[in-house]
Each structure stands twice: as C-alpha cells, then as structure tokens.
Amino acid sequence: MFRRIFLLNAAVLVAAAALLLLGPVTISTPVLLTEALILSAGLAVMLIANAALLRLGLAPLQRLTRAMTTIDLLRPGPRPVAAGHSEIADLITTFNSMLDRLEAERATSSARALSAQEGERRRIAQELHDEVGQTLTAVLLELKRVADQSPAPVREELLLVQETTRGSLDEIRRIARRLRPGVLEELGLASALSALVNEIPDHGGPTVRRRVAGPLPALGDEVELVLYRVAQEGLTNAVRHARARHVDLSLRRLPDAVELRIRDDGRGLGGAPEGAGIRGMRERALLIGADLAIGPGPQDGTEVRLTVPTTQREPLT
C-alpha cells in the first residue's frame, strides 16, 4: 500500500518536473499573470489526477470499512469481495476469515448456552411438577377432607380457598408446560403448536388461527425445538405487546425448506430496538442454519418468518 501510494505521487511529481524542465513554460521574476494561471492549472490537474488515482486505489478499503460498520453476527450477509491489489485483497480475505471464525465461535457458545438453558428449564419444570405440584395436590385433598367435616359457614370459606389453590395448581402446571414442552417430545411439532394456541385465553386475547400444511419432512429434535421456541416467542409478543386482535400461525413445507410464519395485525415494531426475545430467536435460527426475517406484515402488524432448509445446509454444532 505504501509503495503504491508513493509511486502514484512520485509519478505525478515527476511529470510536473518534466514539464517545467523540458516544456516551454518559464517563470519570471516577478511572476507574470499568464505564468501564474498556467502553474495554477497545472497544480489543479496534478491534484485532480492524484485524488482520482488514490480514490480508485482505496475504493476496496472504503467498501471494507462500510462492511465493518454494518456487520451483525446475528444477521449473516454476503462477505465483501476480495478485490483490489494484492495487499488490499489479502486484507479483505483476512477480514472474511475473521468473520467466519467469529460466527463459528458465537454459534458454538450460543449452542452451549441454549443447551444449558433448556436443561435448566427442564429441571425447573420437573421440580414444579413433582414437588410444588404434588404439594398443592396434597393441600387440595386435605382442604376437601376438612371442608367435609366443617360446619356450613366454614365450609364455604374452605371451598373458596380450595378453588384458589386449584387455580394456582393449574397455573403452575401451565408454567411447567411452557418451560418443558412435553407434548413436543411425546406427540410431535404439530400437536405442540396446537397446544401453544390453546393456551391463549379465549377472553381478552387475540383470535389465533393455526394452519399446519403437512405432511412435514423428518426434522431433528433440535430443529423442532427451535421451531417451537420461535413460535412460542412470536405468539407471546403478539399477545402481550402487539395488542393484536388476530394472529395467524402457519407451518408449511416448501420445495427445499420448512417455513414457520407468525403474522399479527397489532401495532407493529415501530422502530423499537430488538429485545432479548427477538435476539434469542435469531440465535436459535443460526444454530440450525435457518433464516429469520422479522418485519412489518402485508397489512401492518408484524410478521415473523423462519425458514429452515431441509437440504444443502446442515445445522451448526
């Protein structure tokens, strides 16, 4: 790079010196107006030629700088083309290799973190089901026994406590199901998505329409879990934050991929920065080599589209 810039400037200066030495141009004392105009024009030509040559030589570096300022490891895009002379091409190639290494390291660390997270969810769900759930069930049975032996005024109060305890038990079971989707392991992805939709309250919540166009190709456990978690997060955002009235959840098979789409008619993203939920969806998508697109829907609202290739790409490990 130094040698090339030096040679460009040297060529311009040598050309200027040759014109002064060998050309008809002379400089008087004091300088005449015509000579000053000729020298100014020559200086302008040299500066323009030097700027044009430098811009042409440094253009690949400008493209590399733009790529450095816009790169996002959660949104892999095309790499900068290794164009230009040898030193610049080597620099761009090194940058691309660094990006590949960073993405691979991030995928590996994310896989470990998400695996640990799923393990912790499974442990907490098991404890809620086995310990807290059984304890509350025993409390319900004891309340029933005491209520049967109590006078009428006390029995009514005990029945109210019993209903409150039963509601708490149902809520704990619902939390445990969200933490550990047992239906996904036992009945498959389509049934798990149906269970997600059925958990949305009928009163006060949006109308959710589910459509699974089967049969689906064979998907691994990791892929099905990512599809389930993305659908879970997308539905949660639509219900809690988007103030949507209608939500469409669809899962269909494409020629070489499987597409999950959650579309709502809510208030949309509104330019708000992405939160932990959306970034978590992006990290999960990267783990299985999928493409995640989040943006406005065709009729306002928000659309989340996860495309999982069934050929050509393998999940990251």
Residue, then its C-alpha position, 0 to 999 in steps of 0.5 A: m500500500f505504501r509503495r503504491i501510494f508513493l509511486l502514484n505521487a512520485a509519478v505525478l511529481v515527476a511529470a510536473a518536473a518534466l514539464l517545467l524542465l523540458g516544456p516551454v513554460t518559464i517563470s519570471t521574476p516577478v511572476l507574470l499573470t499568464e505564468a501564474l494561471i498556467l502553474s495554477a492549472g497545472l497544480a489543479v490537474m496534478l491534484i485532480a489526477n492524484a485524488a482520482l488515482l488514490r480514490l480508485g486505489l482505496a475504493p476496496l478499503q472504503r467498501l471494507t470499512r462500510a462492511m465493518t460498520t454494518i456487520d451483525l453476527l446475528r444477521p449473516g450477509p454476503r462477505p465483501v469481495a476480495a478485490g483490489h491489489s494484492e495487499i488490499a485483497d489479502l486484507i479483505t480475505t483476512f477480514n472474511s476469515m475473521l468473520d467466519r471464525l467469529e460466527a463459528e465461535r458465537a454459534t458454538s457458545s450460543a449452542r452451549a448456552l441454549s443447551a444449558q438453558e433448556g436443561e435448566r428449564r427442564r429441571i425447573a419444570q420437573e421440580l414444579h411438577d413433582e414437588v410444588g405440584q404434588t404439594l398443592t395436590a396434597v393441600l387440595l385433598e386435605l382442604k376437601r377432607v376438612a371442608d367435609q367435616s366443617p360446619a356450613p359457614v366454614r365450609e364455604e370459606l374452605l371451598l373458596v380457598q380450595e378453588t384458589t389453590r386449584g387455580s394456582l395448581d393449574e397455573i403452575r402446571r401451565i408454567a411447567r408446560r411452557l418451560r418443558p414442552g412435553v407434548l413436543e417430545e411425546l406427540g410431535l411439532a404439530s400437536a405442540l403448536s396446537a397446544l401453544v394456541n390453546e393456551i391463549p385465553d379465549h377472553g381478552g386475547p387475540t383470535v389465533r388461527r393455526r394452519v399446519a400444511g403437512p405432511l412435514p419432512a423428518l426434522g431433528d429434535e433440535v430443529e423442532l425445538v427451535l421451531y417451537r421456541v420461535a413460535q412460542e416467542g412470536l405468539t407471546n409478543a403478539v399477545r402481550h405487546a402487539r395488542a393484536r386482535h388476530v394472529d395467524l400461525s402457519l407451518r408449511r413445507l416448501p420445495d427445499a425448506v420448512e417455513l414457520r410464519i407468525r403474522d399479527d395485525g397489532r401495532g407493529l415494531g415501530g422502530a423499537p430496538e430488538g429485545a432479548g426475545i427477538r435476539g434469542m430467536r435469531e440465535r436459535a435460527l443460526l444454530i440450525g442454519a435457518d433464516l429469520a426475517i422479522g418485519p412489518g406484515p402485508q397489512d401492518g402488524t408484524e410478521v415473523r418468518l423462519t425458514v429452515p432448509t431441509t437440504q444443502r445446509e446442515p445445522l451448526t454444532 
